[in-house]
Amino acid sequence: MDFLAYAFATVVNVAVVAVVTRRLLGVPVGWPRTIIVSLLMLSVGAGLLNWISTALNLDLRATGPSVPAAGAIIVLAMAWLLAAQVMVLAILEAMVPTGTLPGPISLLRSLPTRRRRAARYTTIVRIAAAHGLGAYLRPTRAGTDVPDSKVARSLREALTDGGVTFIKLGQMLSSRPDLLPEAYVRELSQLQSNVPPAEWPRVRAVIERELARPLDEVFEHIDEVPVAAASVAEVHLARLVGGQEVAVKVQRPDARRQALADLDIVLRLGAWLERRTSWGRRLGVESLAKGFARSLEEELDYRVELGNMRAVAEGVSRACRPRVHVPRAYEDLSSSRVIVMERMRGRSVSTAEEFLGRFSAGERRAMAEDLLGVVLHQVVVTGVFHADLHPGNIFVSEEGELGLLDLGAVGRLDRAARTSIGLLLAAVDRQDSLAAADALLDLLDRGDYLDDRRLEREIGQLILRHGSGLSPTGSAALFVDLFRLVLDHGFAVPSQVAAAFRALGSLEGSLRLICPGMDLVEAAQEQGRGLVTDTVTPAAARETLEAQLASLLPVLQRLPRRVNKITEDLEAGRLTVRVRALGDLRDRAFITGIVHQLVLTALAAACVLGGILLVISEGGPMMTQTVPLNAFLGFTLLFFGFVLGSRVLVLIFHQHRTTADALHSQWTG
């Protein structure tokens, strides 16, 4: 019973001391460290109090007038024990803030994951070092004299060795010429993830589990050898029980688990690179990693791709181009890991050079123009477009029809962005540099030091050079040069706008294969002219104007009365302007926090200064035979000054960390 009573008293004392300490600090310090420090302080408290009573000749068992003085001294000693605990916790918060380290239970649970993650980290660092990229993982980058082309090639090879997640990360980075130099974009655009097919019994198990029925009930026949195999999925040709020829896209058995495990590595590596390297902070790699994680998680869910197929198919049908279509999906036979779609006979544009030779030059030009018209219609009119139109994702049938495949990556543009792109195409067609510059300003986020006149002149020179056929690379390079121009002027390119530019850029290579002699800019001007004419019609302008007037009608109704009141006040000399300097609640909270810290600092300094003066002062009454009253009061003031100073320091560290987290969330969100 004595042991239980002692244990209960210890727990109560530790809990009380921990609560008091957290209240004194004023910030949410972690409970585990608070309890541990409180337990340590209580364990040495009894011995320390005995030493103090012996050193000061205090008899705690005596009676008489000296008892209150001895009790006060003991209370002060206990208060200093509490102050020591506050100091230890303040140092811990400054060095290792609460939340930096996991709790004991979560640490034990995460040990297997941490071990696997450490092994994967080691593998990634070894791959980077093997390809000569180790210097770029250091805080100060070395090897700056190495050509970009060589570094880009090493990066592509390292990402290929890293596996599916890193291959897709490189493919995503290849779509961001606003962040990476051209050499990197060119190299990363070559990333492919062709791998040997998975074992058929495992693939069959995935299909049957997703369909929730045996394969024989759905398919009359299915090829066990896939026609295409990548790191995430493979495609098998099949025939349904009803006789329809289909293609079955099935996610590889371990693809999702491997991809999500590597995503955790990518996110942590992105945060580490942004903290430790200058180029990581400049590129905002943590924000890039988060955006990539969101897109990859969507790509791993084939239900998202089904929705993309419906949206793009609707846009293609509205474009009225019969040669281009999106394969129809059998949604009742599809799931998050399996898509069953109609089969297209033919081959991809990337491998169809001899196959395309069967068609005449006129037919090939008509095919290319229809494809370009569909894409421009998606970008300018519907706003939902295929964002990865490389030749491998465009299928050519024996009848000359074009199919858009692999719609895991789809871009979306709002109405304002679509209108700006349409106006940009119209300005290029008219060779109007002023209108083109205005369209770019509406489409992109301008920099702080943009020279509008210089931008207009360079756009005019660019349009004139490509329009007159003086460009050595051909007029199709206009889009690439235009994108480089906006980057040189410090524009920030939204990700969806960058995806639209990338779609047009990758479409150029596909159109070259379909119709080698086609002038992309001339064709885009012809196609875009009709789209802009169709979208900017008197009826559309009237509809937009009516919508804006409807929203402004309440303001217009109150405007005459307000103008009349302003003129009357101006005539009578009553016109005043009231400005509230601290009208925002956040501003008042900021000022209050600063004043709070200043007051606490002043109080802490006053207590410390007064305490020192009292401690070193001579004379005065005695509390006991060995303890002067001035010294007791001085150490009391020092205690309050010490606690207040510790509170100020912890509040500063906590506020700095909170502000940094808020700014980081705002920047990356």
Phi, psi and omega in degrees: 000321180298320180294318179295319179296318179296318180296318179297316180297322179296315180299317180297315180297317180297317180296317181296314181296320179296316179297315181297319181297315179297322178294321180293322180286326176080010178228156181285079176288146182299138180295318182303312181291326179295316181294318181296314180295320178297318179296320179295317180295320178292329180292330178263354184295316183298313179297322180293320179294321177297320179294321180294315180297324178289316182294327182261006180058046179264128177254101184287345180265357182283167176236157178127192185293338183280351183296312179301321179296316179296319178298320179297321179294319179296319178298319178296321178297319177295324177297322179290329172299317177297321179295322177297321178295319177300318180297315180299315180294323178296319178296318179297321179293325179289321184274313182229089183300153177302132182097347178291320180254145179288159176288166183301315182294313180294329178295316179295319181293330186267003182301314178300318179296319179295323179294315178295320180295319179297319178296321179291320175304314180300318179296317182295315179296322179294320177296315179299317180293322181296332180260013175078024182254007183299326181295335183278356176266000180270158179301321176249118186289134176254172175071035182289347179275000179284133180299147180300324182297321180290317178296319180297320178294319177297321179296317179298317180294321179293318178295324177297316178291336182288339178109189191300314184296318182285330173297314180292329174298317177295322177296322176294317180295331178293344179267008182240067176294350175284347181248324186249148176297165185298324181299320179291317180299318181295317180291314183292337177292345181270000183296130176229156184232039177290129183223163175299148181293155176285164179295134185301318180303324179288320177295318179300319179297322179296315182296314181294323179292321180288324179278345180060035177196161179296153181298325183295336179283344183250315187249135172285326177204145175215132180288131179283335179266121183288152175278342177208140181221125176236184184291330184261319187218166172219156186244128178243138175276143184208171175227126181289167179299328179282356177102355181286136176278127185225166170242135183249113175264117185235137178285136181298150190306316185255011187296313184295317181297316180294318182295315181293325176296318179287333177299321177300320178295316181298316180296315179292321178294322177296316178297319181293317180295323179290329178283324193257340185239147180289320180292330177294319177292323181294321181275345184065053188293333178293318177296320177299318181296320180293318177297320177295320180298318179296316182292323181290323177297322176293321181293332179282347177257105185290349174294328175294318178296325177298317177296321177297320180297320179295315183294315181291322179298321178296318178295322179295319179294326179288336179286346177058048176241095189294339181285343185246133176206167178253130180304139180283135179263143173269092189292332179288345178251010182245158182209197182288346182232359181221135173233125175253120183226163179296147183271135174256128177271132183143216180203167181287155181299329183295336182239021189246028183298310179291324180297319180290340179295346178290337185266151178286166180299321179295319179294319180293323177293320179296321177298314181295319180294322178295318179297315178297318179297320179297314182295316178297322177297320178297316185288319188268327188255299186279328179085357177245117188224154175289120188266002183221069187266049174284164186303333180289343181260008178241123185254140178246125179269172180293336180271003181086015177273149180247130179245136178264118185248168173055073182263035175291331179251108181230134177262155180224131180241136177284176187295321181295318180294320179297318179296319180295320178294319177298318178293326177296316177298319180294322180293320176297320180296323180273355186056044181256097183293326180295314179294323178296319178296318178297320179296320178295320179296324177286329186278323188248171177264113186288152177280176183286333187238046182282132175262101185298318182294319178295321178298315180298317181296316183290325175295319178298317178296321181295312180296318182293319181295314182285325181290334181267002177077017181274350182289129181292339181263003180093156184291344179292345179283000181303316184294320178295314180294324179295319179295318178296325180295315182293329177290321178297332180270008173080019177290143170265122186262117175301150186300320181290325175293319176299322178295323178294316177297320180294321179299317178293323179293315179289332177295330181301316179296321179293318179294326178297322180288323180288315181223092187302328184270011186281135175268108187295318182294316179298316179294321179295323178296317180294314180292317183292329180299317179291322180295315180295321178297321180289325183276327180259075179253161176303323179294318179294319178296319178295321179296317178295317180296319179296321179295319179291321178295324178297321179286332181269354185302314178300322179293317180295326180293325180272348186297313181301318181297320181290320178297320179298318180294321180296317180294321178296317179294324179293320180291322181275357181076021181260002184289120179228158177236122180254127180236125177263111183295327182239048181287336181276136180299324180294324177296316179296322179295323179295313180296319179300319178296318178297314179297320178301313180294320179296318180296315179297320179296317179297317178296318179298316180295318180296318179296317180294314180297314178296321179297317179297317179298320179290323182293320184273355181288150179253154180083192181093168181292162179252136174282314175228187181293336184242352186242113175288151179295322179298320179295320178299312179295324179295315178292331176294314177296320177299323177299311180296320178296321180295315181295316180296320178296318177297321179297318179298315181298315181295320178298321179296312179299317183292318180293321178297317181292319180296317179296317179297319179296320180294316179295321179294319179296319179294323181290318183274343182277000000 
